[in-house]
Amino acid sequence: MKILYYFHNECLVSFFKHGLVFFLCIFSFFAPGCNEDKKHDLKTFPVEFTEGDFSLDSLASDLVIIPLDFGEITVSQVMDVKWHDPYLYICSAEGTSVGRLSLFNLDGKLINTMDRSGRGPGEYLSIQQFGVDDNGTIYINTWHKVVVFDRQLNHVRDIRWPDDLNFAEMYFHEDNIFLFSKSVGKPPKYDWLILDTSGNVISTKPFNCYPEISYPPPFPLVIFKSNNKLYRYRSISDTIFKVGIDDYSPEYFVKRQYADGYRNYTKEEISKNTRWDRLMQSMHDVKLRYIEFIDAIDSCWIISYRTHIKKNVKFETAIYDQKNEKITLINRCNIEIDKPILWGIPNDWVGYGTIKPEGVAKINNKNYIISFMDAVRLKDMVNSNGFRNSVPQRPEIKQKFQEIADTLTINDNPVLILLELK
């Protein structure tokens, strides 16, 4: 942890005016670009990868592929999946509209579905995020409100956001609604707010990262749960926070200057208000890496990075062992024209491709990584030379991919992939 000794300017001016010499030293927690208002011991998040051969057998025990039957509805993409016994709650998109929430059993059979597009009570313009509580009650985050439905998809109530909250990402945790401000335009007032299920504000955390910048560019916001604790990471502050009902604490500092030559934006670069693409083009001799998302099962964190080296873009996937504070690179993928992006966990069971983590779930007391694949992408993968010529460790799983792809047309609905962890 870095300790910063600083002088309060107004006090010094006042003292100097009266001819007084006074030194006021205040110990405060300091993280680059962000003046946090609490003092904590802070670990440094490991950034130097351990590289080695990765086998899916070391992580998982089985893989389940579930074709989803949406009935007569054609769904272009699955956006999010939650589990509450005995149903899968699936948010899906039709074209550009993200507004359908459906309940499925584990066989992929549709149980119930709803689309409440609109601006009135019980309606939503789109589903930004959703959560499910222990009773199966559904909380849908949409523009400036959270819409609540019961297990039978009946409307219960609308919860309006506080008036001074503009854009926010929701996470349902500890039977409360956590709203994390997203930077759009000028810096937001809050880093996060916590509401109870009636909409009452329990606590707030002010946003104080780069307050002097009028219009900072957007930065990745990552929210995830590990060991029943909620974490928030913003690349703009380089700090992973543990967030709770009564308190919060910074857990990890993600170093701005990496030992392997990668780095994040400097405060000066951000203050220039440079567009993302122009900023990237200007960094011809700079390596830039940032965390895209984190999913966690207990103490195992699966981290996806986006990496820029000159004009090239790479995706990297690493597994972080929180107990031993060790991070291992398991996959690196270059973006190349006319080639598939093999981003995620290497699928050596079928000998080709990857499993891209989209979420995690505990289903019937077993831990799963959730992934989904639309029909076109699944068919393209199965028909590729890489897949056809692969030498799989689990031929039966490769055969299952092939059989399901053969039953689909390009207009069919996506399939759900559940990777069972050991």
SULTAJO-V953912 format. One record per helix or strand of 2 or more residues. SS is the DSSP state (H for helix, E for strand). FROM is the first residue (numbers start at 0). LEN is the number of residues. Records with the same first field share a line. If there is no record, write none. Layout:
SS->FROM-LEN + FROM-LEN
This chain:
E->1-3 + 27-4 + 42-2 + 49-2 + 59-8 + 76-8 + 86-8 + 96-8 + 109-6 + 128-4 + 137-5 + 144-5 + 154-6 + 167-6 + 175-6 + 189-6 + 200-6 + 220-6 + 228-6 + 238-5 + 247-6 + 261-2 + 286-11 + 299-10 + 311-10 + 325-9 + 344-2 + 353-2 + 358-5 + 365-8 + 414-7
H->8-9 + 55-3 + 266-5 + 275-7 + 374-8 + 384-4 + 394-13
